[in-house]
Amino acid sequence: MANAIEHAIVLGATSVIEPADLPARFTGERILPSSENLSYREGINAARKELVIKALRKTEGNRAAAARLLGLETKYFLR
């Protein structure tokens, strides 16, 4: 729990912790699509897509900042 709060403080967009700043396990938000036929590759791709979308929302569409937020090189992120 302490790590989740620390994460929300560091990566949060405002000085107030919002539910969107917390990991999905605390908010009940599903990261992966619900499907019994989901393959490993589809699951990984869905998780990657969700992370990228969240990073872009948090950085208001700034791709370089989103890449930094995720710890990726900008060139790799753009691919």
N, CA, C and O of each residue as an XYZ file, in Angstrom:
316
protein
N       0.820     -1.188      0.000
C       0.000      0.000      0.000
C       0.868      1.257      0.000
O       0.568      2.214     -0.714
N       1.943      1.264      0.797
C       2.806      2.441      0.870
C       3.433      2.738     -0.483
O       3.565      3.902     -0.863
N       3.823      1.696     -1.215
C       4.400      1.900     -2.548
C       3.383      2.517     -3.500
O       3.737      3.357     -4.327
N       2.135      2.112     -3.390
C       1.088      2.652     -4.257
C       0.875      4.132     -3.977
O       0.684      4.921     -4.903
N       0.906      4.507     -2.714
C       0.728      5.919     -2.362
C       1.930      6.732     -2.821
O       1.777      7.831     -3.354
N       3.125      6.189     -2.611
C       4.338      6.871     -3.076
C       4.297      7.055     -4.591
O       4.634      8.122     -5.104
N       3.885      6.018     -5.295
C       3.761      6.071     -6.754
C       2.781      7.177     -7.155
O       3.053      7.943     -8.080
N       1.654      7.259     -6.466
C       0.639      8.268     -6.778
C       1.162      9.678     -6.513
O       0.857     10.609     -7.258
N       1.945      9.829     -5.458
C       2.499     11.150     -5.134
C       3.502     11.583     -6.190
O       3.483     12.726     -6.646
N       4.380     10.662     -6.575
C       5.437     10.992     -7.533
C       4.879     11.222     -8.933
O       5.280     12.168     -9.611
N       3.962     10.369     -9.370
C       3.483     10.435    -10.746
C       2.150     11.162    -10.908
O       1.686     11.357    -12.031
N       1.543     11.557     -9.821
C       0.257     12.235     -9.902
C       0.355     13.576    -10.601
O       1.374     14.261    -10.515
N      -0.701     13.940    -11.287
C      -0.719     15.188    -12.054
C      -0.950     16.407    -11.168
O      -0.595     17.525    -11.542
N      -1.545     16.194     -9.994
C      -1.840     17.318     -9.097
C      -1.323     16.991     -7.699
O      -0.759     15.920     -7.475
N      -1.516     17.911     -6.768
C      -1.082     17.678     -5.389
C      -2.079     16.809     -4.617
O      -1.816     16.419     -3.480
N      -3.209     16.513     -5.232
C      -4.227     15.656     -4.624
C      -4.174     14.292     -5.297
O      -4.160     14.203     -6.524
N      -4.146     13.236     -4.503
C      -4.135     11.886     -5.073
C      -5.540     11.561     -5.568
O      -6.509     11.575     -4.809
N      -5.617     11.272     -6.852
C      -6.888     10.904     -7.492
C      -6.901      9.389     -7.709
O      -5.833      8.776     -7.739
N      -8.062      8.772     -7.858
C      -8.113      7.335     -8.129
C      -7.287      6.933     -9.353
O      -6.712      5.844     -9.380
N      -7.224      7.800    -10.360
C      -6.450      7.483    -11.569
C      -4.960      7.400    -11.287
O      -4.220      6.805    -12.071
N      -4.501      7.988    -10.179
C      -3.085      7.954     -9.824
C      -2.687      6.648     -9.154
O      -1.500      6.339     -9.057
N      -3.659      5.885     -8.694
C      -3.389      4.636     -7.987
C      -3.367      3.456     -8.949
O      -4.010      3.501     -9.998
N      -2.633      2.398     -8.604
C      -2.637      1.188     -9.430
C      -4.042      0.598     -9.546
O      -4.880      0.782     -8.663
N      -4.280     -0.098    -10.627
C      -5.600     -0.660    -10.911
C      -6.092     -1.588     -9.807
O      -7.298     -1.684     -9.580
N      -5.191     -2.267     -9.122
C      -5.638     -3.219     -8.093
C      -6.338     -2.518     -6.922
O      -7.087     -3.153     -6.181
N      -6.097     -1.213     -6.754
C      -6.745     -0.461     -5.690
C      -8.025      0.221     -6.139
O      -8.860      0.582     -5.310
N      -8.185      0.398     -7.419
C      -9.360      1.107     -7.922
C     -10.394      0.174     -8.530
O     -11.510      0.598     -8.829
N     -10.041     -1.078     -8.713
C     -10.949     -2.023     -9.334
C     -10.974     -1.911    -10.841
O     -11.759     -2.593    -11.500
N     -10.132     -1.067    -11.394
C     -10.068     -0.865    -12.846
C      -9.391     -2.068    -13.499
O      -8.372     -2.559    -13.014
N      -9.961     -2.529    -14.591
C      -9.357     -3.652    -15.322
C      -8.409     -3.104    -16.369
O      -8.757     -2.205    -17.136
N      -7.207     -3.657    -16.391
C      -6.229     -3.244    -17.392
C      -6.411     -4.070    -18.659
O      -6.395     -3.534    -19.768
N      -6.582     -5.365    -18.490
C      -6.692     -6.245    -19.641
C      -8.153     -6.430    -20.026
O      -9.038     -6.401    -19.170
N      -8.399     -6.621    -21.320
C      -9.777     -6.889    -21.727
C     -10.248     -8.219    -21.148
O      -9.459     -9.150    -20.993
N     -11.519     -8.301    -20.835
C     -12.032     -9.555    -20.287
C     -12.390    -10.490    -21.433
O     -13.313    -10.235    -22.207
N     -11.649    -11.557    -21.517
C     -11.892    -12.550    -22.553
C     -11.246    -13.857    -22.136
O     -10.084    -13.890    -21.731
N     -12.001    -14.921    -22.239
C     -11.443    -16.223    -21.889
C     -10.476    -16.715    -22.957
O      -9.632    -17.563    -22.670
N     -10.577    -16.210    -24.169
C      -9.735    -16.665    -25.271
C      -8.542    -15.748    -25.517
O      -7.963    -15.768    -26.603
N      -8.172    -14.954    -24.535
C      -7.073    -14.012    -24.685
C      -5.745    -14.768    -24.674
O      -5.443    -15.489    -23.723
N      -4.959    -14.601    -25.731
C      -3.653    -15.255    -25.779
C      -2.640    -14.440    -24.994
O      -2.894    -13.284    -24.654
N      -1.501    -15.036    -24.709
C      -0.437    -14.344    -23.988
C      -0.027    -13.083    -24.738
O       0.070    -12.013    -24.137
N       0.213    -13.192    -26.027
C       0.650    -12.045    -26.828
C      -0.416    -10.943    -26.832
O      -0.090     -9.761    -26.718
N      -1.678    -11.330    -26.963
C      -2.761    -10.343    -26.941
C      -2.830     -9.643    -25.585
O      -3.073     -8.438    -25.517
N      -2.619    -10.389    -24.524
C      -2.627     -9.812    -23.181
C      -1.490     -8.834    -22.984
O      -1.692     -7.753    -22.430
N      -0.299     -9.195    -23.428
C       0.864     -8.309    -23.316
C       0.634     -7.042    -24.128
O       0.902     -5.938    -23.654
N       0.136     -7.201    -25.351
C      -0.126     -6.032    -26.199
C      -1.191     -5.120    -25.589
O      -1.075     -3.897    -25.656
N      -2.224     -5.713    -24.998
C      -3.277     -4.916    -24.364
C      -2.717     -4.149    -23.163
O      -3.056     -2.984    -22.954
N      -1.864     -4.803    -22.377
C      -1.267     -4.132    -21.217
C      -0.351     -2.999    -21.666
O      -0.379     -1.916    -21.082
N       0.455     -3.232    -22.689
C       1.331     -2.183    -23.228
C       0.517     -0.991    -23.719
O       0.838      0.162    -23.428
N      -0.531     -1.287    -24.461
C      -1.380     -0.220    -25.006
C      -1.980      0.613    -23.879
O      -2.003      1.841    -23.953
N      -2.463     -0.054    -22.842
C      -3.069      0.652    -21.711
C      -2.043      1.544    -21.014
O      -2.354      2.676    -20.644
N      -0.823      1.040    -20.833
C       0.228      1.850    -20.212
C       0.556      3.079    -21.043
O       0.718      4.175    -20.507
N       0.651      2.894    -22.340
C       0.963      4.013    -23.239
C      -0.159      5.050    -23.201
O       0.108      6.249    -23.119
N      -1.394      4.601    -23.259
C      -2.534      5.516    -23.233
C      -2.561      6.304    -21.927
O      -2.779      7.516    -21.937
N      -2.341      5.624    -20.804
C      -2.346      6.308    -19.513
C      -1.207      7.326    -19.433
O      -1.394      8.434    -18.930
N      -0.034      6.950    -19.926
C       1.107      7.870    -19.901
C       0.824      9.089    -20.777
O       1.149     10.213    -20.394
N       0.228      8.880    -21.935
C      -0.096     10.004    -22.821
C      -1.156     10.907    -22.207
O      -1.080     12.128    -22.348
N      -2.129     10.336    -21.536
C      -3.136     11.159    -20.860
C      -2.502     11.995    -19.756
O      -2.785     13.185    -19.610
N      -1.640     11.344    -18.984
C      -0.998     12.028    -17.860
C      -0.103     13.164    -18.332
O       0.039     14.172    -17.639
N       0.506     13.008    -19.514
C       1.412     14.034    -20.042
C       0.720     14.919    -21.080
O       1.374     15.679    -21.793
N      -0.598     14.814    -21.158
C      -1.403     15.613    -22.085
C      -0.920     15.484    -23.527
O      -0.851     16.471    -24.260
N      -0.586     14.260    -23.922
C      -0.198     13.976    -25.300
C       1.263     14.197    -25.625
O       1.663     14.004    -26.773
N       2.069     14.593    -24.668
C       3.491     14.826    -24.900
C       4.200     13.474    -24.950
O       4.400     12.829    -23.921
N       4.577     13.053    -26.163
C       5.154     11.718    -26.344
C       6.511     11.564    -25.677
O       6.803     10.503    -25.126
N       7.343     12.591    -25.712
C       8.662     12.508    -25.073
C       8.510     12.384    -23.561
O       9.215     11.599    -22.926
N       7.600     13.152    -22.988
C       7.367     13.078    -21.544
C       6.756     11.732    -21.157
O       7.094     11.176    -20.112
N       5.865     11.210    -21.985
C       5.267      9.897    -21.719
C       6.333      8.813    -21.755
O       6.311      7.896    -20.934
N       7.259      8.905    -22.690
C       8.355      7.939    -22.773
C       9.193      7.999    -21.499
O       9.542      6.959    -20.940
N       9.519      9.201    -21.037
C      10.302      9.347    -19.800
C       9.536      8.777    -18.610
O      10.117      8.113    -17.751
N       8.241      9.037    -18.565
C       7.401      8.542    -17.478
C       7.449      7.013    -17.399
O       7.448      6.438    -16.311
N       7.491      6.368    -18.560
C       7.526      4.908    -18.613
C       8.941      4.349    -18.570
O       9.130      3.133    -18.543
N       9.937      5.236    -18.564
C      11.325      4.774    -18.513
C      11.814      4.228    -19.838
O      12.668      3.343    -19.872
N      11.271      4.755    -20.938
C      11.640      4.276    -22.272
C      12.371      5.359    -23.053
O      12.186      6.551    -22.807
N      13.194      4.936    -23.986
C      13.797      5.865    -24.927
C      12.687      6.372    -25.841
O      11.806      5.604    -26.229
N      12.720      7.648    -26.186
C      11.673      8.237    -27.025
C      11.542      7.495    -28.340
O      10.432      7.246    -28.809
N      12.676      7.138    -28.941
C      12.657      6.438    -30.236
C      11.905      5.095    -30.115
O      11.106      4.744    -30.984
N      12.169      4.361    -29.038
C      11.492      3.076    -28.817
C      10.003      3.296    -28.561
O       9.157      2.554    -29.061
N       9.701      4.320    -27.779
C       8.306      4.620    -27.445
C       7.500      4.933    -28.691
O       6.352      4.503    -28.807
N       8.076      5.670    -29.621
C       7.358      6.065    -30.830
C       7.032      4.859    -31.716
O       6.060      4.895    -32.470
N       7.823      3.809    -31.633
C       7.525      2.605    -32.407
C       6.290      1.948    -31.849
O       5.860      0.912    -32.356
